[in-house]
Amino acid sequence: MVVTRAREQAGALADALTERGATAVSVPVIEIVDPVDGGAVLRDCLARLGQADWLVITSPNGATKVSQALDSVPLNPGVSVAVIGPGTAGRAQDLGIRVDLIPDTSIAEGLLEAMPLPSRDGATVLLARAAAARRLLPEELRKRGWTVHDVAAYRTVGVPVSDADMWACRHSDAVAFTSSSTVSHLHRGVGAENLPALIACIGPATAATARELGLTVDVEAEPHTIDGLVDAIVNHFSGTAETKR
């Protein structure tokens, strides 16, 4: 099973797959780096948040970068914090960030359903997320009356694929994708013809990217978490779950 997460983050997924009987092969195709401004805009926007404003964190990586920024810019106690998904919530809470809202579904659409309307004119939502993320959240929040600051908390950059990585992909049974960036970078690095036969995705946004690249998605996790992805893969190979295509 090919694991495509960044090298420093691959361990949890690889260990979970190994515990369930798979042989996990790490092919890291992305790396998480600071935004081009070194986090200056994030720190400035955090400092400006006040009563009735919201901070939205969309990934564990975002939680890490927000926590680092909060070391120098404490969060106003009147600010509410929303996250997407239990993984992000867990990382935020482990880092000492209070979480006020976790939507039922771990995707942007779920957050939009759960977010309240602004309680005053000019109420702000700070989106701390990856550079070049989906436009859905800021666009829909603005339509609902929020002032939105969409800030790059980090960047995802590609990692060159080695000959050994190419061989591993060609000779593995399946690949686990945990984000759209892992899909696009592995597809670009090895080509569709060298991907494993089975494609597993952590959620609908990742699966949509795979399909846009012409790939067939065999497994889509529900819930959209690392544990959900592992369970979906195991269920697929054991024949206890229907394949999503």
C-alpha positions in Angstrom: 0.0 0.0 0.0 1.6 3.3 -1.1 1.3 6.1 1.4 1.8 9.6 -0.1 1.7 11.9 2.9 4.6 14.2 3.7 7.4 12.2 5.2 7.0 13.6 8.8 3.3 12.9 8.7 3.2 9.4 7.1 3.8 7.4 10.2 0.3 7.4 11.6 -1.3 6.1 8.4 1.5 3.7 7.7 1.4 2.3 11.2 -2.4 1.9 11.1 -2.2 0.0 7.7 0.6 -2.2 9.1 -1.5 -3.1 12.1 -4.3 -4.2 9.9 -2.0 -6.5 7.8 -0.8 -4.3 4.9 2.7 -3.5 3.9 3.0 0.2 3.8 5.4 1.9 1.4 6.1 5.6 2.0 6.3 7.6 -1.2 6.2 11.2 0.1 5.2 13.5 -2.8 4.6 16.7 -0.8 6.3 18.8 1.8 4.7 21.3 4.1 6.5 24.6 4.2 5.9 28.2 5.5 3.9 30.7 3.4 6.0 33.1 1.3 5.5 35.8 4.0 6.8 33.6 6.7 3.5 33.8 8.5 3.4 37.6 8.9 -0.1 38.0 7.5 -1.4 35.2 9.7 0.0 36.8 12.8 -1.4 40.2 11.8 -4.9 38.8 11.1 -4.9 36.8 14.4 -4.0 40.0 16.3 -7.0 41.9 14.7 -9.7 39.3 15.6 -12.1 40.4 18.3 -15.4 39.8 19.9 -17.9 37.7 17.7 -15.1 37.0 15.1 -14.2 33.4 14.1 -11.0 31.6 13.4 -11.4 28.6 11.0 -8.7 26.0 10.8 -9.2 23.5 7.9 -6.4 20.9 8.5 -3.9 19.6 11.1 -1.1 21.4 9.3 -3.1 24.7 9.7 -3.5 24.0 13.4 0.2 23.6 13.8 0.9 26.9 12.0 -1.8 28.7 13.9 -0.3 27.4 17.2 3.1 28.7 16.2 1.7 32.1 15.4 -0.2 32.2 18.7 3.0 31.9 20.6 3.7 35.6 19.7 0.1 36.8 19.1 -2.4 35.5 21.8 -6.0 34.9 20.6 -8.6 37.4 21.8 -10.9 35.4 24.3 -14.0 36.6 22.4 -12.9 34.7 19.2 -14.6 31.4 18.4 -12.7 28.6 16.7 -14.1 26.2 14.1 -12.3 23.3 12.5 -12.9 20.8 9.8 -12.8 17.3 11.0 -11.8 15.4 14.1 -8.2 15.1 13.1 -7.9 18.9 12.9 -9.8 19.2 16.2 -7.5 16.8 17.9 -4.3 18.5 16.7 -5.7 21.9 17.7 -6.7 20.8 21.1 -3.3 19.0 21.6 -1.7 22.3 20.9 -3.8 24.2 23.4 -6.3 25.8 20.9 -9.9 25.8 22.2 -12.3 24.4 19.6 -15.9 25.7 19.6 -17.3 24.1 16.4 -16.7 20.8 14.7 -19.1 20.1 11.8 -20.7 16.7 11.4 -19.1 16.2 8.0 -15.3 16.7 7.6 -15.5 18.9 4.4 -15.9 22.5 3.6 -19.6 22.1 2.8 -20.2 20.6 6.3 -18.6 23.7 7.9 -20.8 26.0 5.8 -23.9 24.2 7.1 -22.7 24.5 10.7 -21.4 28.0 10.7 -23.8 30.6 12.2 -24.6 33.9 10.5 -22.6 37.0 11.6 -24.0 38.5 14.7 -22.9 42.1 13.8 -21.9 44.1 10.8 -18.3 43.6 9.9 -17.9 40.3 11.8 -14.8 38.6 10.5 -13.9 35.0 9.7 -10.1 34.3 9.4 -9.5 31.2 7.3 -6.1 29.8 8.2 -5.4 27.2 5.5 -3.1 26.0 2.7 -2.2 28.4 -0.1 -4.2 27.9 -3.3 -7.0 26.0 -1.4 -10.5 25.6 -2.7 -12.4 28.9 -3.2 -15.7 27.5 -1.9 -15.3 28.5 1.8 -14.4 32.2 1.3 -16.9 32.8 -1.5 -19.8 31.2 0.4 -19.0 32.9 3.7 -18.9 36.3 2.0 -22.3 35.6 0.5 -23.6 35.0 4.0 -22.4 38.4 5.2 -19.0 37.6 6.8 -15.9 39.7 6.2 -13.4 37.0 5.2 -9.6 37.0 5.5 -8.4 34.0 3.5 -4.8 33.6 4.7 -2.1 31.1 3.7 -0.9 29.5 6.9 1.4 27.1 4.9 2.2 25.9 1.5 2.2 22.4 0.0 5.1 21.9 -2.4 6.0 18.8 -4.5 8.8 16.4 -3.7 10.6 14.8 -6.6 9.8 11.2 -7.2 12.8 8.8 -7.3 13.2 5.7 -9.4 12.6 3.6 -6.3 9.3 5.5 -5.7 8.3 4.8 -9.3 9.1 1.1 -8.8 7.1 1.0 -5.6 4.0 2.5 -7.2 4.2 0.1 -10.1 4.5 -3.0 -7.9 2.0 -2.1 -5.1 -1.6 -3.1 -4.9 -3.1 0.2 -3.8 -2.4 3.9 -3.1 -3.9 6.0 -0.3 -4.5 9.6 -1.0 -5.1 12.0 1.9 -5.4 15.3 0.0 -5.9 16.7 -3.4 -2.2 17.7 -3.5 -1.0 14.2 -3.0 -3.1 13.1 -5.9 -1.9 15.7 -8.3 1.8 15.4 -7.3 1.9 11.6 -7.5 0.0 11.6 -10.8 2.5 14.2 -12.2 5.5 12.4 -10.8 4.8 8.8 -12.0 2.1 9.0 -14.6 -1.3 7.3 -14.5 0.1 4.2 -16.1 2.4 3.6 -13.1 -0.1 4.0 -10.3 -1.3 1.0 -8.3 -4.5 -0.6 -9.5 -6.6 0.5 -6.5 -7.1 4.2 -5.7 -8.3 5.0 -2.1 -9.2 8.6 -1.2 -9.8 10.2 2.2 -12.9 12.2 1.1 -14.9 13.7 -1.7 -12.6 16.7 -2.5 -9.6 14.3 -2.9 -11.7 11.9 -4.9 -12.9 14.7 -7.2 -9.3 15.7 -7.9 -8.5 12.1 -8.8 -11.5 11.8 -11.1 -10.6 15.1 -12.8 -7.2 13.5 -13.6 -9.0 10.5 -15.2 -8.5 8.1 -12.3 -11.1 5.6 -11.1 -11.7 6.0 -7.3 -12.2 2.6 -5.8 -12.5 3.5 -2.1 -13.7 6.7 -0.5 -13.5 7.0 3.2 -16.5 7.7 5.5 -15.8 9.3 7.8 -13.2 11.4 6.1 -10.4 10.7 8.5 -7.2 8.6 8.6 -9.0 5.9 10.7 -12.0 6.1 8.3 -9.6 5.6 5.3 -7.9 2.6 6.8 -11.2 1.0 7.7 -12.5 1.6 4.1 -9.4 0.1 2.6 -9.6 -3.0 4.9 -13.3 -3.4 4.2 -12.7 -3.2 0.5 -10.1 -5.9 0.5 -12.1 -8.1 2.8 -15.2 -7.7 0.7 -17.4 -6.2 3.4 -18.0 -2.8 1.8 -19.3 -1.7 -1.5 -16.8 0.0 -3.8 -17.5 3.7 -4.5 -16.9 4.8 -8.1 
